[in-house]
Amino acid sequence: MADHLRRSRRLTQVIVAGMLVAATLAAPRAQSAAGAITPVSGDSRWQSYSDASRGFDVQFPATWTARAAGDLVEFAPPANEKKLTEVWFGPVQPVRSAWFHDFEQFTRTYEQDARRAGSRILSRTRMVVAGYPAMRLAYEDALPAGRPVVVDFVIGVPVGNQGLAYRLFYATDAGASRRDDAVYRRMLSSLKIRPRPGP
């Protein structure tokens, strides 16, 4: 399923580029190193990742690794955990555009661009994540082999006169167990977003 998540990262670039046609972008940030990893007090099965430059904290399993890749961070399970896939999380390029603050419109555009890229939307759910408006989009990847379900959370965070979208996404399939789902749910529930102040 790693190929599908790599494709989802590319799809992010396509979707975001499509949404930014009429927007003026903030200056791109330089790639920064990964954040700090510390044990979770009272639970040796989990560790905490804190990243000031990308503006978030999250817990992830102690057997997993964290690797920075541009603005996103990959949280990857060991090879022997075959059902679980890596989780990607991080901010999308800031958008200097008033329409971003209409998060409903932003997420509709995101969904439309996913459809145009060939993905079949399975569900779209509005929710709140880390205190911010969010959309959970589940879709079948456009790649024919296996067609796993990608679960994609888009979180809208106002920062000064900008809007900033964070994404958390992973792939799953019908054979995933409740335990596997519980890993992803705990990561999401532990998430804290603390973006740097806008200009």
BAFI-3210 file (N, C-alpha, C; in Angstrom, 3 decimals, decimal comma, padded with zeros to 6 digits):
// residues 199
n [1|2|3|4|5|6|7|8|9|10|11|12|13|14|15|16|17|18|19|20|21|22|23|24|25|26|27|28|29|30|31|32|33|34|35|36|37|38|39|40|41|42|43|44|45|46|47|48|49|50|51|52|53|54|55|56|57|58|59|60|61|62|63|64|65|66|67|68|69|70|71|72|73|74|75|76|77|78|79|80|81|82|83|84|85|86|87|88|89|90|91|92|93|94|95|96|97|98|99|100|101|102|103|104|105|106|107|108|109|110|111|112|113|114|115|116|117|118|119|120|121|122|123|124|125|126|127|128|129|130|131|132|133|134|135|136|137|138|139|140|141|142|143|144|145|146|147|148|149|150|151|152|153|154|155|156|157|158|159|160|161|162|163|164|165|166|167|168|169|170|171|172|173|174|175|176|177|178|179|180|181|182|183|184|185|186|187|188|189|190|191|192|193|194|195|196|197|198|199]
n.u [000,806|002,172|002,780|000,344|000,080|002,266|001,374|-000,824|000,434|001,486|-000,920|-001,858|-000,246|-001,187|-003,922|-003,751|-002,393|-004,348|-006,311|-005,086|-004,939|-006,036|-004,963|-002,632|000,444|002,108|005,593|007,630|008,567|011,736|012,987|012,802|014,341|013,419|011,167|011,304|011,494|009,956|009,413|006,077|004,651|003,947|003,057|004,567|004,223|003,833|005,041|005,956|005,810|007,154|007,036|008,170|008,680|006,897|004,606|003,092|002,109|002,128|001,143|002,605|003,019|005,496|007,147|007,336|008,781|009,805|009,989|011,083|009,863|010,096|007,437|005,849|005,558|006,519|005,166|006,056|005,299|007,003|008,327|007,152|004,569|002,202|-000,426|-000,822|-000,353|001,977|001,600|000,994|001,639|001,188|001,592|-000,074|000,867|000,610|-002,197|-002,813|-005,602|-008,899|-011,033|-010,283|-011,039|-013,646|-014,227|-015,795|-016,210|-013,571|-013,069|-014,924|-013,886|-011,483|-012,400|-013,658|-011,442|-010,068|-011,820|-011,600|-009,023|-009,347|-010,110|-012,435|-014,924|-015,837|-016,858|-017,657|-017,067|-017,860|-016,096|-014,487|-011,135|-008,497|-009,511|-010,133|-011,945|-012,629|-012,365|-013,161|-012,208|-012,854|-011,626|-011,385|-008,353|-007,121|-005,385|-005,234|-004,403|-005,353|-006,713|-006,829|-008,397|-007,993|-007,705|-008,301|-007,663|-008,452|-007,561|-008,547|-006,868|-006,886|-004,451|-003,253|-003,586|-003,877|-004,865|-004,332|-003,877|-003,837|-002,873|-003,683|-003,094|-003,691|-003,539|-005,893|-007,669|-010,378|-009,793|-008,612|-008,101|-009,956|-008,129|-006,058|-007,338|-007,684|-005,121|-004,708|-006,815|-006,057|-003,721|-004,829|-006,534|-004,690|-003,487|-002,106|-002,288|-000,270|000,307|002,775|002,602|000,883|001,795]
n.v [-001,196|001,105|002,332|003,480|005,423|007,017|007,918|009,324|011,408|012,697|013,328|015,192|017,383|017,938|018,479|020,659|022,484|022,912|024,190|026,551|028,246|030,825|032,117|033,961|032,822|032,203|032,757|029,923|027,526|026,577|023,214|021,459|019,868|016,752|016,553|016,421|013,366|011,738|009,555|008,419|009,248|006,784|004,926|002,644|001,693|003,688|006,721|010,209|012,768|015,870|018,850|021,843|023,453|022,582|022,786|020,999|018,403|014,913|011,605|008,364|004,838|003,076|001,304|002,298|004,458|007,881|010,161|013,027|014,661|017,099|019,329|017,439|014,692|011,368|008,653|005,520|002,046|-000,967|-003,438|-005,939|-005,495|-005,924|-005,206|-002,580|000,701|003,331|006,578|009,813|013,192|016,734|020,304|021,927|024,088|027,524|029,679|032,751|033,991|035,108|033,362|030,971|030,908|030,178|027,255|025,129|025,520|025,263|022,534|021,314|021,942|020,563|017,913|017,742|018,007|015,691|013,783|014,451|013,615|010,948|009,389|007,435|008,600|007,550|008,293|011,317|013,302|015,792|017,192|017,834|018,361|018,394|020,759|022,284|022,987|020,217|017,797|014,474|012,403|009,564|007,484|005,481|004,681|005,781|004,082|000,907|-001,550|-003,437|-001,284|000,142|001,702|005,076|007,074|010,301|013,123|016,487|019,471|022,636|025,556|028,747|031,265|034,169|036,390|034,361|031,136|027,834|024,564|021,426|018,024|014,648|011,422|008,021|004,608|001,940|-001,210|-003,519|-005,664|-004,763|-004,768|-004,079|-003,350|-002,292|-000,038|001,313|002,206|004,266|005,939|006,689|008,139|010,303|011,415|012,251|014,392|017,649|020,877|023,602|026,093|028,409|031,959|033,990|036,472]
n.w [000,000|000,159|-002,274|-002,944|-000,987|-001,577|-004,020|-003,108|-001,797|-004,044|-005,247|-003,444|-004,080|-006,643|-006,135|-004,330|-005,938|-007,879|-006,352|-005,782|-007,932|-008,260|-006,123|-004,061|-003,140|-000,026|000,752|000,013|002,510|003,816|003,772|006,806|009,684|011,315|014,166|017,822|019,688|022,347|025,212|026,087|029,058|031,410|029,561|027,846|025,316|023,519|021,963|021,888|019,466|018,741|017,003|016,330|014,078|012,097|013,481|015,213|017,563|018,212|019,190|018,669|017,856|019,813|018,459|015,956|013,375|012,783|010,121|008,489|005,586|003,591|004,124|005,276|007,638|007,952|009,611|010,329|010,460|011,684|009,389|009,873|010,710|008,885|008,127|008,843|007,578|006,762|008,273|007,189|007,984|008,193|007,476|004,728|002,051|003,016|002,306|001,010|000,982|001,127|000,732|001,801|004,432|004,415|005,180|004,411|001,665|000,842|001,415|-000,251|-002,767|-002,568|-002,468|-005,018|-006,702|-006,040|-007,093|-009,804|-010,220|-010,427|-008,256|-006,332|-004,371|-001,178|001,318|003,067|005,749|008,046|010,789|013,974|014,666|016,876|017,844|015,622|012,535|010,398|007,733|007,003|004,558|002,751|000,274|-002,707|-004,097|-007,269|-008,579|-010,193|-009,015|-006,390|-005,140|-002,506|000,350|000,924|003,717|004,565|006,334|006,427|007,822|008,833|009,654|010,907|010,473|011,353|008,681|006,937|005,662|006,796|005,842|007,310|006,822|007,521|006,629|005,591|004,376|004,102|004,341|003,653|005,258|007,538|011,053|014,118|016,029|014,496|013,443|015,838|016,429|014,529|015,289|017,881|017,334|015,932|017,893|019,755|018,619|018,508|017,362|016,734|015,161|013,896|014,576|012,175|009,597]
ca.u [000,000|003,039|002,647|-000,870|000,313|003,141|000,526|-001,652|001,270|001,509|-002,269|-001,927|000,352|-002,098|-005,127|-003,435|-002,097|-005,622|-007,039|-004,346|-004,795|-006,361|-004,467|-001,235|001,036|003,167|006,906|007,808|009,472|012,821|012,767|013,406|014,598|012,332|011,007|011,850|010,717|010,108|008,469|004,816|004,674|002,974|002,655|005,787|003,887|003,665|005,999|005,410|006,587|006,887|007,689|007,866|008,721|005,678|003,516|002,189|002,549|001,272|001,673|002,618|003,524|006,922|007,898|007,345|009,801|009,337|010,943|010,615|009,982|009,520|006,528|005,161|006,337|006,040|005,229|006,022|005,396|008,022|007,900|006,366|003,179|001,855|-001,729|-000,776|000,470|002,502|000,712|001,663|000,978|001,907|000,858|-000,036|001,289|-000,372|-002,910|-003,220|-006,841|-010,009|-011,967|-009,876|-011,729|-014,863|-013,625|-016,692|-015,877|-012,232|-013,115|-015,644|-012,918|-010,534|-013,077|-013,847|-010,159|-009,775|-012,620|-010,998|-007,781|-009,704|-010,458|-013,866|-015,211|-016,686|-017,570|-017,148|-017,632|-017,358|-015,786|-013,531|-009,894|-007,584|-010,172|-010,294|-012,842|-011,917|-013,129|-012,612|-012,558|-012,402|-011,768|-010,595|-007,286|-007,337|-004,541|-006,064|-003,958|-005,755|-007,602|-007,090|-009,084|-007,179|-008,459|-007,621|-008,230|-007,986|-007,864|-008,374|-006,365|-006,610|-003,169|-003,150|-004,438|-003,758|-005,437|-003,352|-004,504|-003,020|-003,395|-003,248|-003,685|-003,153|-004,311|-006,397|-008,457|-011,492|-009,285|-007,989|-008,780|-010,289|-006,892|-005,357|-008,071|-007,458|-003,830|-004,912|-007,700|-005,302|-002,850|-005,650|-007,047|-003,576|-002,936|-002,207|-001,763|000,134|001,045|003,431|001,738|000,985|002,365]
ca.v [000,000|002,280|003,018|004,284|006,601|007,908|008,564|010,285|012,595|013,417|013,851|016,411|018,477|018,257|019,092|021,971|023,359|023,280|025,120|027,797|028,939|032,238|032,620|034,366|031,930|032,684|032,266|028,542|027,338|025,623|021,919|021,453|018,540|016,148|017,057|015,656|012,186|011,430|008,520|008,850|008,897|005,789|003,997|002,339|001,281|004,883|007,808|011,499|013,514|017,298|019,504|023,280|024,086|022,223|023,240|019,985|017,305|013,744|010,354|007,257|003,629|003,082|000,485|002,987|005,484|009,158|010,689|014,260|014,724|018,398|019,781|016,285|013,736|009,996|007,775|004,224|000,852|-001,918|-004,263|-007,111|-005,095|-005,845|-004,595|-001,144|001,471|004,554|007,731|011,065|014,354|017,998|021,428|022,218|025,472|028,544|030,341|034,124|034,184|035,176|032,248|029,815|030,930|029,389|025,923|024,240|025,685|024,703|021,076|020,903|022,023|019,467|016,680|017,771|017,747|014,270|013,073|014,697|012,835|009,548|008,672|007,244|009,034|006,615|009,043|012,643|013,591|016,979|016,895|018,737|017,676|019,277|022,037|022,998|022,308|019,217|016,905|013,130|011,934|008,201|007,274|004,436|005,226|005,572|003,006|-000,293|-002,711|-003,501|-000,173|000,300|002,922|006,097|007,898|011,579|014,178|017,830|020,289|024,043|026,332|030,143|031,757|035,566|036,646|033,213|029,862|026,759|023,245|020,280|016,739|013,382|010,409|006,661|003,658|000,786|-002,081|-004,158|-006,664|-004,147|-005,137|-002,953|-002,930|-001,416|001,226|001,970|002,897|005,515|006,807|007,289|009,175|011,466|012,040|012,859|015,480|019,049|021,760|024,897|026,754|029,674|033,099|034,514|037,815]
ca.w [000,000|000,175|-003,561|-002,925|-000,164|-002,344|-005,004|-002,391|-001,601|-005,322|-005,439|-002,640|-004,837|-007,743|-005,571|-003,790|-007,073|-008,487|-005,490|-005,609|-009,208|-008,125|-004,842|-003,956|-002,146|000,851|000,329|000,465|003,633|003,591|004,425|008,131|010,236|012,085|015,521|018,953|020,093|023,769|025,663|026,690|030,475|031,851|028,492|027,090|023,941|022,694|022,114|021,481|018,476|018,866|015,866|016,387|012,759|011,371|014,320|015,763|018,438|018,040|019,722|017,713|018,533|020,146|017,503|014,664|013,165|012,229|009,133|007,850|004,123|003,276|005,174|005,860|008,426|007,793|010,772|009,649|011,306|011,237|008,242|010,269|010,929|007,473|007,843|009,069|006,659|007,338|008,397|006,829|008,563|008,134|006,895|003,298|001,816|003,405|001,218|001,323|000,238|002,067|000,579|002,615|005,721|004,226|005,138|003,664|000,249|000,663|001,388|-001,467|-003,867|-002,350|-002,879|-006,465|-007,355|-005,850|-008,096|-011,127|-010,294|-010,661|-007,028|-006,085|-003,006|-000,436|002,357|003,402|007,061|008,723|012,177|014,603|015,042|017,615|018,058|014,358|011,589|009,610|006,881|006,820|003,224|002,457|-001,165|-003,348|-004,927|-008,704|-009,107|-010,300|-008,233|-004,994|-004,813|-001,084|000,745|001,566|004,655|004,455|007,169|006,096|008,998|008,500|010,789|010,567|010,990|010,929|007,517|006,050|006,072|006,699|005,879|007,721|006,358|008,091|005,760|005,605|003,565|004,852|003,473|004,347|006,184|008,710|012,294|014,993|016,692|013,559|013,443|017,123|016,340|013,805|016,077|018,986|016,771|015,613|019,118|020,499|017,819|018,934|016,315|017,281|014,084|014,217|014,250|010,818|009,504]
c.u [000,848|002,934|001,431|-000,681|001,274|002,331|-000,364|-000,863|001,338|000,158|-002,448|-001,390|-000,567|-003,319|-004,825|-003,120|-003,384|-006,369|-006,368|-004,223|-005,007|-005,791|-003,026|-000,612|002,022|004,486|007,106|008,813|010,575|012,491|013,487|013,531|013,378|012,311|011,608|010,912|011,021|009,129|007,178|004,802|003,563|002,517|003,847|005,503|003,789|004,775|005,376|006,367|006,174|007,705|007,295|007,816|007,472|004,424|002,565|002,910|001,598|001,943|001,622|003,268|005,043|007,759|008,022|008,506|009,144|010,414|010,335|010,852|009,307|008,647|005,802|006,127|005,694|006,247|005,017|006,150|006,546|007,445|007,018|004,907|002,542|000,532|-001,697|000,080|000,992|001,423|001,540|000,905|001,842|001,076|001,007|000,331|000,229|-000,967|-003,307|-004,472|-008,014|-010,916|-011,557|-010,672|-013,132|-014,406|-014,483|-016,399|-014,518|-012,293|-013,908|-014,711|-011,914|-011,137|-013,256|-012,548|-009,718|-010,550|-012,010|-009,717|-008,058|-010,061|-011,975|-014,148|-016,177|-017,479|-016,865|-017,840|-017,012|-017,156|-014,899|-012,327|-008,971|-008,171|-010,431|-011,270|-012,044|-012,893|-012,404|-013,128|-011,987|-012,641|-010,921|-009,579|-007,541|-006,454|-005,322|-005,675|-004,398|-006,776|-007,873|-007,824|-008,077|-008,098|-007,668|-008,346|-007,614|-008,479|-007,561|-008,005|-006,143|-005,316|-003,011|-004,109|-004,354|-004,678|-004,362|-004,077|-003,468|-003,686|-002,825|-003,894|-002,935|-004,023|-004,753|-007,128|-009,520|-011,016|-008,651|-008,792|-009,118|-009,059|-006,119|-006,007|-007,797|-006,130|-004,026|-005,783|-006,940|-004,362|-003,649|-006,109|-005,934|-003,034|-003,173|-001,551|-001,480|000,971|001,696|002,511|001,969|001,542|001,377]
c.v [001,258|003,053|003,929|005,534|007,555|008,651|009,610|011,552|013,402|014,049|015,128|017,587|018,912|018,999|020,504|022,943|023,825|024,300|026,484|028,617|030,433|032,859|033,068|033,565|032,664|032,115|030,853|028,462|026,366|024,325|021,927|020,023|018,034|016,713|016,124|014,512|011,885|010,327|009,148|008,348|007,895|004,819|003,734|001,926|002,458|005,880|009,084|012,191|014,979|018,051|020,976|023,902|023,777|022,490|022,169|019,023|016,144|012,546|009,285|006,042|003,629|002,264|001,166|003,979|006,738|009,700|011,919|014,189|016,021|018,858|018,630|015,444|012,370|009,245|006,358|003,065|-000,035|-002,842|-005,433|-006,769|-004,847|-005,142|-003,078|-000,465|002,701|005,640|008,957|012,208|015,593|019,083|021,481|023,697|026,484|029,239|031,734|034,451|034,121|033,965|031,042|029,762|030,345|027,944|024,937|024,315|025,059|023,184|020,564|020,910|020,883|018,146|016,627|017,461|016,300|013,429|013,222|013,896|011,343|008,750|008,559|007,540|008,043|007,325|010,369|013,058|014,858|016,647|017,995|017,900|018,697|020,677|022,841|022,256|021,370|018,442|015,572|012,640|010,528|007,955|006,104|005,105|004,888|004,473|001,702|-001,422|-002,599|-002,466|-000,067|001,608|003,854|006,913|009,178|012,602|015,505|018,746|021,741|024,867|027,782|030,602|033,186|035,818|035,518|032,090|028,808|025,433|022,221|019,021|015,618|012,309|009,089|005,802|002,503|-000,122|-002,771|-005,162|-006,084|-004,476|-003,896|-002,444|-001,971|-000,035|002,013|002,727|004,247|006,484|007,460|008,376|010,451|012,182|012,708|014,118|016,840|019,895|023,118|025,640|028,048|030,830|033,568|035,924|038,884]
c.w [000,000|-001,124|-003,570|-002,081|-000,848|-003,390|-004,335|-002,085|-002,888|-005,590|-004,628|-003,427|-005,970|-007,222|-005,097|-004,914|-007,736|-007,668|-005,427|-006,880|-009,048|-006,862|-004,953|-002,834|-001,256|000,361|000,842|001,599|003,242|004,315|005,770|008,646|010,993|013,491|016,563|019,320|021,550|024,147|026,187|028,125|030,805|030,781|027,581|025,650|022,979|022,963|021,538|020,520|018,588|017,825|015,826|014,993|011,932|012,206|014,810|016,696|018,191|018,711|018,636|018,380|018,704|019,166|016,130|014,588|012,605|011,306|008,465|006,353|003,668|004,428|005,858|006,692|008,236|009,108|010,254|010,625|010,840|010,171|008,647|010,617|009,564|007,191|007,964|008,020|007,374|007,360|008,041|007,475|008,392|007,484|005,383|003,182|002,257|002,180|001,672|000,511|001,194|001,950|001,394|003,905|005,628|004,058|004,372|002,167|-000,060|000,529|000,189|-002,668|-003,785|-002,838|-004,399|-007,197|-007,166|-006,858|-009,487|-011,323|-010,428|-009,425|-006,896|-004,621|-002,361|000,655|002,599|004,692|007,625|010,192|012,745|015,024|015,690|017,781|016,793|013,441|010,689|008,744|006,839|005,482|003,046|000,969|-001,630|-004,252|-006,388|-009,283|-009,131|-009,347|-006,778|-004,586|-003,323|-000,822|001,423|002,465|004,856|005,324|006,731|007,207|008,655|009,722|010,339|011,231|010,487|009,773|006,502|006,523|005,911|006,817|006,319|007,181|007,205|007,230|005,846|004,708|004,445|003,870|004,314|005,387|007,438|009,967|013,099|015,720|015,793|013,530|014,717|017,129|015,673|014,600|017,232|018,463|016,528|016,882|019,928|019,822|018,447|017,844|016,941|016,238|014,552|013,852|012,819|010,814|009,919]
res [m|a|d|h|l|r|r|s|r|r|l|t|q|v|i|v|a|g|m|l|v|a|a|t|l|a|a|p|r|a|q|s|a|a|g|a|i|t|p|v|s|g|d|s|r|w|q|s|y|s|d|a|s|r|g|f|d|v|q|f|p|a|t|w|t|a|r|a|a|g|d|l|v|e|f|a|p|p|a|n|e|k|k|l|t|e|v|w|f|g|p|v|q|p|v|r|s|a|w|f|h|d|f|e|q|f|t|r|t|y|e|q|d|a|r|r|a|g|s|r|i|l|s|r|t|r|m|v|v|a|g|y|p|a|m|r|l|a|y|e|d|a|l|p|a|g|r|p|v|v|v|d|f|v|i|g|v|p|v|g|n|q|g|l|a|y|r|l|f|y|a|t|d|a|g|a|s|r|r|d|d|a|v|y|r|r|m|l|s|s|l|k|i|r|p|r|p|g|p]
***
